[in-house]
Amino acid sequence: MIQHHNRQTNTGAPVFLSKHAISQEVLFERAAEPYSEFAEKLALLKQRQQIFAALPVTKRAALLSEFGSRLKAKRAELARMVCEEVGRCLRECEAELDKSVELIHYYSHLSPELLAHKTIATQASLSQVRFEPLGVVLAVMPWNYPVWQILRFAVSALCAGNACAVKPAPSVARVTAALFDLVGDDLPFIPAWLAHEDLEHAIADADALAFTGSVETGRILAGYAGRHLKKTVLELGGSNAFIVLPDADLAQAAKDACYSRFRDAGQSCNAAKRIIVTEAVAEEFTGLFLKECACLKTGNPMLPETTLAPLHSEDLRNQIHGQVQDAVANGAEILCGGFLPESKGWFYPATVLADVNPDCRVYHEEVFGPVAVLLRARDAEDAVRLANDNPFGLGASIYTGNEEAAWQYAQKLQTGAVYINRHTSSDLRLPFGGVKASGFGRELSEFGLYEFVNVKTYWQK
């Protein structure tokens, strides 16, 4: 994930500044609010949270469901905003909105059951476990999925009776403002237009922290949260391994690897980034993969024929190109792409690097753009070793005809999720999160619901 970048904060100049991903036209701008102003909103939000938490969970779920209906009605408008600000293909942005609406209805339906008191037999006449809210959850969110990632943490937190305050990424402020226009007055859910230097103060004044973003920023914010003893969930990105074993369906694996690596212009933490192929099938797979890559079409992300959209910013493109150049300088070979195009917008071609070794930055770093790293493994055990030889631990895929063996290898992978014969993704019904430098805690499913609750014991003699 990419680090947040704030602009000036003490002069009244725009801190939150949205631009069109291709034309660079300014779409939205506003200065950060003074902390004193946010503190007043936070105090009011805490009062609203207590009233909201006192509602039956069925009523909270119903209010969220109404919000989901309003979001669905604005699907086309918000998807277009995301496309313009982030740069992703319009159909990908529409899919983000669809998944966000589905998430709201998922938790609205299940939260009454999942949050029900659990009576446990002990020597007491009555003993229970209850799930009670923590209070106000402060979230610091990234730009790449500006609707989905806000709602991914917030919907479950709200169902549990918490209030939520969200500091959005500065470069997607317009779509954030539009999203919160739909929230209404019934949900304790507000934007936090904070300057970066005010974040520690805000964390201290809140009751918990959710962060999705870069490792560097995550370390800083986790340090603040630790200093003030605040519950924290961190999703810090990934460098997912995509393992191809000799008995895999190579054509399907090549197709899935191309889709996973280059969807959303490669700007997804959960994408396949390191493609690890066993020597026995490396040449055949590489040929099939390059053929799939050659079919990608760069262009206006609003057009249905476009399959590779521009990157979000010039800084991001420069960072990715620097990683590619470093890899070449350290012995890697460019099989396709690897150059800066002259077209308007921050486009970067689908790039495939072979002969990558530990001296290359891309071997260790997350590459947040359309660059695939090909690694060769001697056998399945060596493929697992290469997959684990990385700071990140979000997800991994294993492609093989032997599913029984795949489950054995999956247990050896140091990740939060393993997908067998499918590229990594997220499912509302399953927990999402990682280990190592990918962070800690989980979102989605019942496990994500329980992250921001006080699991409280009751015992009656």
VENLIN-V16947 format. One record per residue. PSI is psi in whole degrees, 0 to 359 (none if undefined). Layout:
# VENLIN-V16947
psi = {PSI,PSI}
This chain:
# VENLIN-V16947
psi = {152,143,148,144,114,149,201,149,341,3,359,359,159,132,318,113,109,134,154,132,337,307,341,15,137,125,333,141,147,154,161,150,144,148,327,323,317,321,323,317,322,320,318,321,322,323,317,324,319,321,317,318,333,346,151,146,329,324,318,317,322,321,321,321,322,320,319,323,320,321,318,321,335,16,307,317,315,321,320,319,315,316,315,320,317,321,355,159,143,318,329,323,321,321,324,316,319,317,325,317,318,321,315,315,329,307,326,325,318,338,322,322,316,332,3,146,142,115,130,131,122,191,351,159,332,126,136,160,130,152,105,147,156,330,242,124,121,133,140,116,154,185,341,330,78,345,307,314,331,313,334,323,323,322,313,322,320,318,323,354,7,165,159,135,129,120,112,165,137,330,358,36,328,313,328,314,320,322,315,341,336,348,317,187,352,339,134,78,108,155,150,99,70,145,153,320,350,1,321,319,316,319,319,325,343,182,345,165,134,131,135,125,206,159,318,310,323,319,318,310,324,326,317,314,320,320,325,9,55,136,137,140,126,130,106,21,184,171,68,135,142,98,129,113,163,330,15,159,97,323,316,320,319,318,314,321,318,314,311,321,323,357,151,31,29,7,55,132,332,18,158,124,325,110,110,114,134,146,322,332,13,315,314,315,317,318,316,320,316,326,319,318,325,342,349,142,117,142,193,122,347,340,138,335,346,131,351,105,172,163,169,329,162,319,317,316,318,321,315,315,324,321,320,314,321,318,316,318,338,21,358,158,135,118,334,155,213,21,163,112,161,358,154,137,162,60,149,134,159,122,135,127,129,170,34,137,171,346,345,139,324,344,326,331,157,134,109,64,185,62,121,136,119,126,142,136,148,317,190,318,321,327,319,319,314,321,320,346,64,146,336,161,55,295,172,157,147,124,121,156,351,89,327,316,324,320,325,316,324,324,341,350,132,77,167,346,148,132,130,121,35,148,156,145,191,147,131,329,354,147,145,128,177,190,179,224,358,358,199,160,169,151,164,164,188,330,324,326,325,356,321,47,156,109,99,131,136,135,125,126,none}
